[in-house]
Amino acid sequence: MGSPGRKKDVSDMEILRAIQTIPGPAFLTSELADRIGLSRQGTSRRLHDLEEEGLLATKKAGGRRLWWLTYDGERRLAEDSS
């Protein structure tokens, strides 16, 4: 059984692909949540999981959390598309 707020049909790879569609080098949790159809809380949990895997990095700026793909995250996307 999945965690509350987590749709089983949104894979990590789908999340990484959705991140690529957000303009700019960094994004907010809410921007991604809107694109993948998860709650902000559910999206935040998934982002933290991807951070633990080394695919994303994050920092807090101006009271908001910014996220971006790491080199490993970009490499994973490149491998998936080849």
Residue pairs with C-beta under 8 A, 6 or more apart in sequence:
2 8
3 42
3 45
4 42
5 38
5 39
5 41
5 42
5 45
6 38
6 42
6 45
6 46
7 37
7 38
7 42
10 36
10 37
10 38
10 46
12 46
12 49
12 50
12 53
12 55
13 76
13 77
13 80
14 36
15 32
15 36
15 46
15 47
15 50
16 50
16 55
16 69
16 73
16 76
16 77
16 80
17 77
18 32
18 35
18 36
19 27
19 32
19 56
19 67
19 69
19 73
20 69
20 77
21 35
22 31
22 32
22 35
25 68
26 66
26 67
26 68
27 66
27 67
27 68
28 64
28 65
28 66
28 67
29 40
29 43
29 44
29 47
29 65
29 67
30 40
30 43
32 43
32 47
32 67
33 39
33 40
33 42
33 43
36 43
38 46
44 65
47 56
47 58
47 67
50 56
50 73
51 57
51 58
51 67
53 72
54 70
54 72
54 73
55 69
55 70
55 72
55 73
55 76
56 67
56 68
56 69
56 70
56 73
57 67
57 68
57 69
57 70
58 65
58 66
58 67
58 68
59 65
59 66
60 66
69 77
